[in-house]
Amino acid sequence: MKIRNNSKTLIAMGTLCLFILSSCSKYEDGPALSIRTKTARLTGEWEVIEIDGENVEDAMISEMEEEYGSSFDVEISGFKQSFEIEKGGDITMISEGTISISSEYYSSEIDLDDKEKGDWEWTDDKDGIEVDFDGYDTEFEILRLTNKELIFEDEDGVEYTCEKI
């Protein structure tokens, strides 16, 4: 009789533990559980590989065409965007590549080698980060944060997929 009660207790405790652990996920897309802290997973260098499901160059071309209109041709080569996020609250956004804009009467080529420094901190509930780039404040909601993958959404609903490099 005593063994049977202990079995029921163990099963009940195991079920409770599984329920608690499955509800530990802070982010919409996981992970459900991680041994590393959120800060340890977030810090490092991240390369943006997709913006709203498109590769970075195609997404940038779409954005530039929307901004300049259909009368301009936009070409982008070697474009790369990355973030260096440090534990102490420093963040650097790095943009590299070449953007060419041309029309019947105008042509321009922009070589990017830009590093923009700022500060970051967790939002109150740690489901996102607040970033300040030289007085420009914005907030990013983190959808997924693993040691090698970061997916976040900006205030306009644009989703960025990053890989740790």
Number of C-alpha atoms within 10 A of each C-alpha: 5 6 8 9 10 11 11 11 12 12 12 11 12 12 12 12 11 10 11 11 12 12 10 13 15 19 18 14 12 15 16 14 13 14 7 11 10 16 16 13 17 21 19 17 17 22 21 18 17 18 20 13 13 14 13 21 21 16 15 18 16 13 13 19 17 11 10 12 11 11 10 19 16 22 17 19 12 10 17 17 18 20 22 18 20 17 13 11 13 16 23 19 18 18 17 16 16 16 20 15 17 14 12 8 6 8 12 10 13 11 14 15 12 13 14 12 15 18 17 21 18 16 14 9 8 15 18 20 18 16 21 17 15 10 8 8 12 13 19 22 20 22 20 20 23 19 17 13 16 20 22 22 18 14 10 8 11 12 19 22 22 23 17 19 12
